[in-house]
Amino acid sequence: NLLKPVTSGITGDTVVCAGTTVTYAVANTNGSNYCWTITGNGTVIADNNNSITVLWNDTGAVSVSVKELNYILAEGEVQSFQTQVVAAAQSNFSFVANELEVEFTNLSSAAAGYQWSFGDNTLTSDTNPAPKNFASGGTYQVTLIAANSFCADTFAATLVIDSCPVADITYQLTNQNAFFYSPVTNTVSYYWNFGDGDSAAVGSPNVFHQYPVAGEYLIT
């Protein structure tokens, strides 16, 4: 017994999320080899003699054990270490846009806290935020961080927000020559009805029309 190695206790994480790697180690003694075993649904992804790294795949109680053999092949006492594997936080959300207003639904799981970033320098920690009103149309990168006490996950989506144009008309009239202008943003095409049976489809907000006779006309 005097020749038996005295193996140190195993160090490692006691609680981790599924899908997380954990490194377990004991103090290294020159000339010793260490034989590791694991219980539970895990994969050993690295074995460095006095330490191993394990990827735990499922939730539940798992453990690792190690036996040391010294340079004369004397065996030490088996050391064991238990880890509790909990569900990993999964971040996800859906959204429905109505012009500049967007309603978000949190679809995350195994999380206790949230951090939303809407891509316009606004944040909230609400689980399900109130409908979000964006100031203007554009492209916004929205991210949601979902976290529990042991791990966090991030989900991101790109929103293309489009605001409907509101039609408006200004004009200048010289005799029977009319110059029309539509001061509308977020518009790519214009369809004019001049009220005299004539119309025009144009790609700019400016249009000229000459009326055949003086009179009163409804312009749309």
N, C-alpha and C positions, 0 to 999 in steps of 0.2 A: 504493500500500500504506500510505502514511502516513495516508490518510484512512479506512482500514478500522477498524471498531470492534474493540476487544479485549474479547471476552466472557469473563466470569469462569466458573470451573467451576460445574457444577450441584451443588446440595446436595439431599439426600433420603435416604430409608432404603435401606440395601443389602439388607436381608432383611425381608420382611413376610409375614403370613398372607393366604391367599386371602380375598377379601371385605373387605379392608382398603383404606382410602383413603390415598394418599401425596401429599404436596405437594412438588413439585420447584421450585427457584427459582435464578435467577442474579441478580447485582447489577444494579440498574436504572440505566440511563443516560438522562437526559432527552432526549427527542426520538427515542429508538430504539423500534422495534417488534421483537417476538420471535415467531418462527414455530416452533411446537412440533410434533413428530411423536412417535408412540409405536409400539412394536412389541410384539406380544403381545396377549393377550385382555384388553383394558382399556377403560374408558370414561372419557373426560375429563368430569368433572362441574363443573369451574370453570377458566376461563382468565382470568388477571389480568395479561396481557401478559408480565411478567418471571417469572411463576410459573404453574404449572398444578397441579390436583389430579386424581389418577387413581384410579379404583376398579379394582383388579386382580381378575379373576374366576377365573382358573385358576392352577394351580401351574406353575412353570417359570421359565426365565430371560427377563426382559423388559427393555426399555430405553426411555429417552426421549432425544430429541435436540432441540436448539434452534439456530436461526440468527438472528443479530441483524442488523437493517437500521437504520443510523443516519439522521440527519435529511437526509443527502444521498443516501440509498438505497444507500450502500456496504455490502457484505455482509461480515460477520465470519466467522471459522472456525466450523464446526459443532462444538458441544459435545455430548457424549453421556454418559449415566449408566446403569449397569446395576443392576437389582434382581432378587434371587432371591425368587420367591413360593413359599412352602411351604404345606402343608396346614394349615388352621385347626383348632385343637382344637375338638372337638364333645363336649359333656357330655351324658350320658344314663345312666339306670339303670332297672332293674326291681326289684320286690320281691314277696315272698310272706310273708303274715302268718299266724302260727299263735297265736291269742290274743295274748299280750303279746310273743311272740318274732317278730322280723321278719328275714328273710334278704334281703340286698341283692345284686344282681348289677350290676357296672359294665359299661355298654355304650358307654362313651366311645371316641372314636377320635382319633388324631393327638395324643395327650397323653402327657406324661412324669411329671406330678405331679398329686396329687389332694388335695382338702380336703373332707371330709364334715362336715356339721352336721346333727344329728338332731332339732333342735327342742326338746331337753330340756337344753340347755347342755352337751352332750357333743360332742366332736369326734374325728376320726381322720384320718390321712393315708394309711391303708392303701388299696391299689388296690381290693381286695375285702374289706370289713370282715367280721369274724366276726359270726355272728348276733347281732342286737341285742335285748336284753331291756329293754323299757320298764317303768318302775316301776308304772305304772297305766294304765288305759284313758284315751283322750282323743284329741284332734286334734293332730297334730304336722306342722310344715312341715320337710321334709327337703330339704337343698340339697347339691349336689355341684358343686364348682368343678374343672374339668379344665383343665390348662395345659401348654403347651410353652414353649420359650425365648422365644417371640415374641408369643404371644397366649393368652387364656384365655376360657373359656365357662362359663356357669352354667346348671344345670338344677335345677328344684325340683318337688317333688310333695307333695301333702297326704295324710297317712296318718290314717285314722280307726281307732284301735286299740280293740278291744273285748275285755274279759276275761270269760270265762264265770263266772257265779255258782257258788259252792259252797254247797249247801243245808245249813242248820243249823236246829235247833229248840230253843227254850226254852219253858217253860210254867209256869203257876200253876194249881193245882187247889183248888177249894173245893167239897167234897162232889162232886156230879156236874157241876159247872160248870168248864169248862176254858178258860183264856185262853192262847192260843198266840202266839208271836212268833218270826219268822225274821230273825236279825241278818245279813242278806245284803246286800251292796252290788251295784250295777250290775244291778238287777232291776226289771222293770216290772210283772210279774204273778206271782201265786202260786196254785198249785193244791194244795189240801189234801185228803187222804184221812184221815178220822178213825177208820178201823178198825171202824166199826159199821155200814157200809153207806152212810154219809152222806159227802158231800164238798162242797167249796166252791171256787170260783174268784174270787179277789179281787185288787184292785189295790194293796193295802197289806200290810205285813208282819204286821199284827195281825189276829187272828180269834178269835171266841168260839164255843164249841160246848158244848151241853148234852147229856150222855149220858142215855139213858132208864133205864139200870140200872147199878149199880156193876159193875165188872169190869176185866179187863186188855185193853188195846187197842193195836194197832200203828199208830202215826201216821206218815204219809209226806207 
